[in-house]
Amino acid sequence: MDRYAVVGNPVAHSKSPLIHAAFAAATGQALSYGRLLAPLDGFAAAVAGFAAAGGKGLNVTVPFKLEAFALAREQTARAQVAGACNTLAWRGDHWYGDNTDGAGLLRDLLHNVGATIAGGDVLILGAGGAARGIIVPLLAQAPRRLVVANRTQARAAQLAADFASDGPVAAIEPAALAGERFDVVINATSIGLGAAVPRELWPAGMFAPGALAYDLVYANDTTRFLRWAHEQGVTRTADGLGMLIEQAAESFALWRGVRPDTAPVFALLRA
């Protein structure tokens, strides 16, 4: 039976084994999927051991996506754009790397949440690897503008410069967001992982009427970012569970050659 796993640190909380087990059952694929806890200083060794034991593919989570990119001998174009890999596929003697985060986000936004990107104003909070992986797919939907705001302005400015040729992207200092209005606000920071919402940085009132607040992080309870959005009167919110499921389906399709239906998995995980 082909073996797959999610690798990260921590990884015990990951819902990926449940997701891929459901995908396998629905598509009639014989495979096993587990969790691989890699030491913070031992990612490459852990992945090599997994391949040596017959492992066929890995989903890569925090904090190893950059290391996965460096480890992959081949990368897809979207992985190269992101500079990070969240999916690895074993190709006999080397790893093939992909980044399915952007595709997963777009599918969740457009097909599950019902958001409209085209012609709208989009704000990404954060300028790290999570933000880098979603900018090009978002720009491909032709927003009126895409703005990046980050605690460290230089990182946001660099990110905007890196993707300037892909569409109308700009960097704004957080304090300058006061008075701005956005149709879609995406949290790509660590706020959802437990850090306090930086109220001194993100000004209130940046949500346009009917705006969507989207957190890339998922949790069993409402994330801090989404609670903050609710406090400002935002009624359309979504966490990253849909993105997780949709990017997992992309990974599954890369490994197995068939894209599973994701709707039943939403019901399973929400329950």
C-alpha positions in Angstrom: 0.0 0.0 0.0 1.4 3.4 -1.0 2.4 5.6 2.0 1.8 9.3 2.3 2.0 11.7 5.3 1.9 15.3 6.5 5.2 16.5 7.8 5.6 19.4 10.2 6.4 20.5 13.7 4.0 20.5 15.4 1.8 18.0 13.4 -0.3 16.1 15.9 -3.2 18.5 15.4 -3.3 18.1 11.6 -6.6 17.1 10.0 -4.8 16.0 6.8 -4.9 12.2 7.6 -8.7 12.4 8.0 -9.1 14.4 4.8 -6.9 12.0 2.7 -8.5 8.9 4.2 -11.9 10.3 3.0 -10.5 11.1 -0.4 -9.0 7.6 -0.7 -12.3 5.9 0.3 -14.3 8.1 -2.1 -12.0 7.4 -5.1 -11.2 3.8 -4.4 -7.5 4.4 -3.9 -5.5 2.0 -1.7 -3.1 4.1 0.4 -2.2 4.9 3.9 -1.7 8.5 5.2 -0.1 9.4 8.5 1.7 12.2 10.4 5.5 12.7 10.4 6.9 14.8 13.2 10.2 16.2 12.0 12.8 17.8 14.3 13.2 21.5 13.7 16.8 20.9 12.7 16.1 17.5 11.0 13.6 18.0 8.2 15.8 16.7 5.4 16.8 13.6 7.3 13.2 12.8 8.3 12.0 13.2 4.7 14.9 11.0 3.4 14.0 8.3 5.9 10.3 8.4 4.8 11.4 8.0 1.2 13.8 5.1 2.1 10.9 3.4 3.8 8.8 3.5 0.6 7.0 6.8 1.1 5.4 8.2 -2.1 4.3 11.7 -1.1 4.2 14.4 1.6 2.2 17.4 2.5 4.5 19.9 4.1 3.3 22.3 6.8 4.8 24.8 9.2 7.7 25.5 9.4 9.3 23.4 6.6 7.8 24.8 3.3 11.0 26.7 2.4 13.2 23.7 3.2 10.9 21.5 1.1 11.4 23.8 -1.8 15.2 23.6 -1.4 15.0 19.8 -1.2 12.9 19.3 -4.3 15.1 18.7 -7.4 12.1 19.6 -9.6 9.5 22.2 -8.8 6.3 23.3 -10.5 6.0 26.9 -11.8 3.7 27.8 -9.0 6.1 26.5 -6.4 8.9 28.5 -8.0 6.8 31.6 -7.9 6.0 31.1 -4.2 9.6 30.0 -3.4 8.0 27.3 -1.2 6.6 23.8 -1.5 3.7 22.4 0.5 3.5 19.1 -1.5 6.3 16.6 -2.4 5.9 13.7 -4.7 8.6 11.0 -4.9 9.9 10.5 -8.5 12.0 7.4 -8.1 15.2 9.1 -7.1 14.2 12.6 -6.2 11.4 14.8 -4.8 9.1 16.8 -7.1 7.8 19.9 -5.4 4.5 21.8 -5.8 2.6 24.5 -4.0 -1.1 24.0 -4.0 -1.9 26.7 -1.4 -2.9 29.4 -4.0 -5.0 27.0 -6.0 -6.7 25.8 -2.8 -7.4 29.3 -1.6 -8.9 30.4 -5.0 -11.1 27.3 -5.3 -12.4 27.9 -1.7 -13.0 31.6 -2.2 -14.7 31.3 -5.6 -16.6 28.0 -5.4 -17.3 27.5 -1.7 -17.4 31.0 -0.1 -18.8 32.7 -3.2 -16.4 35.6 -3.0 -15.8 37.9 -6.0 -12.2 39.0 -6.7 -12.5 40.5 -10.1 -12.8 44.3 -10.0 -12.6 44.3 -6.2 -10.1 45.7 -3.6 -8.1 42.9 -1.8 -5.9 43.3 1.2 -3.4 40.8 2.4 -2.2 41.2 6.0 1.3 39.7 6.3 4.2 39.4 3.9 5.7 36.0 4.7 5.6 32.7 2.9 1.8 32.3 3.2 1.3 35.6 1.5 3.8 34.9 -1.3 2.0 31.7 -2.2 -1.4 33.3 -2.9 -0.5 36.6 -4.6 -0.2 35.4 -8.2 -3.5 33.3 -8.1 -5.3 36.3 -6.7 -3.9 38.7 -9.3 -4.9 36.3 -12.0 -8.6 37.0 -11.0 -8.1 40.6 -12.0 -8.8 42.6 -8.8 -8.9 46.4 -9.1 -6.0 46.4 -6.7 -4.2 44.1 -4.3 -2.6 45.6 -1.3 0.0 44.0 1.1 0.4 45.4 4.6 2.9 44.1 7.1 4.4 45.0 10.4 7.8 45.3 8.7 7.1 47.6 5.8 10.3 46.7 3.9 9.0 43.1 3.6 5.7 44.2 2.2 7.4 46.6 -0.3 9.7 43.8 -1.5 6.8 41.4 -2.0 4.9 44.0 -4.0 8.0 44.7 -6.1 8.5 41.0 -6.7 5.0 40.6 -8.2 4.6 44.1 -9.8 4.7 42.6 -13.3 1.8 40.2 -12.5 -0.9 42.9 -11.7 -1.9 45.9 -9.6 -0.1 45.1 -6.4 1.1 47.7 -3.9 2.5 47.8 -0.3 0.9 50.1 2.3 2.2 50.8 5.8 -0.4 49.5 8.3 -1.0 53.0 9.8 -1.9 54.2 6.3 -4.8 51.7 6.1 -6.9 54.1 8.1 -9.7 55.3 5.8 -9.1 52.6 3.2 -11.8 50.1 2.4 -11.4 46.6 1.1 -13.8 44.0 -0.3 -11.7 41.0 0.8 -9.3 41.0 3.7 -7.1 38.0 4.1 -5.1 37.3 7.2 -1.8 35.7 6.3 -0.1 36.5 9.6 0.3 34.4 12.7 -2.7 36.1 14.4 -4.9 33.0 14.0 -2.3 30.8 15.6 -2.8 32.5 19.0 -1.0 35.8 18.9 -3.0 38.9 19.9 -4.6 41.0 17.1 -2.3 44.0 16.7 -4.9 46.6 17.2 -2.2 49.3 17.3 -1.2 48.3 13.8 -4.4 47.3 12.0 -6.8 50.2 12.1 -10.5 49.6 12.5 -12.9 50.4 9.6 -11.0 48.9 6.7 -13.8 46.6 5.7 -16.1 47.8 2.9 -19.8 47.1 3.3 -20.4 43.4 2.6 -16.7 42.6 2.9 -15.3 39.2 3.4 -12.8 38.5 6.2 -10.8 35.3 5.4 -8.3 33.7 7.7 -5.7 31.3 6.2 -5.6 29.6 9.6 -8.3 27.1 10.6 -9.4 26.2 14.1 -12.2 24.4 15.9 -13.2 27.8 17.4 -13.4 31.2 15.8 -9.9 32.6 15.2 -8.8 35.8 16.8 -8.7 37.6 13.5 -12.3 36.6 12.6 -13.5 37.6 16.1 -11.8 41.0 15.5 -13.6 41.3 12.2 -16.9 40.4 13.8 -16.4 43.2 16.3 -16.2 45.6 13.4 -19.5 44.4 12.0 -18.3 42.0 9.4 -20.8 39.2 8.8 -19.1 37.4 5.9 -16.2 35.4 7.4 -14.3 32.1 6.6 -11.4 30.4 8.1 -8.8 28.3 6.3 -10.5 24.9 6.6 -11.8 25.2 3.1 -8.4 26.1 1.7 -6.9 23.2 3.6 -9.4 20.8 2.0 -9.1 22.2 -1.5 -5.3 22.3 -1.5 -5.3 18.7 -0.2 -7.4 17.7 -3.2 -4.8 19.3 -5.4 -2.1 17.3 -3.7 -4.2 14.1 -4.0 -4.7 14.7 -7.7 -0.9 15.2 -8.2 -0.2 11.9 -6.4 -3.0 9.7 -7.7 -4.2 11.3 -10.9 -7.8 11.9 -9.8 -9.3 14.9 -8.1 -11.7 14.0 -5.4 -15.0 15.7 -4.6 -14.4 17.9 -1.6 -18.0 18.6 -0.5 -18.4 15.5 1.6 -15.2 16.2 3.4 -16.5 19.7 4.4 -19.5 18.1 6.1 -17.2 15.5 7.8 -14.8 18.0 9.3 -17.4 20.6 10.3 -19.2 17.8 12.2 
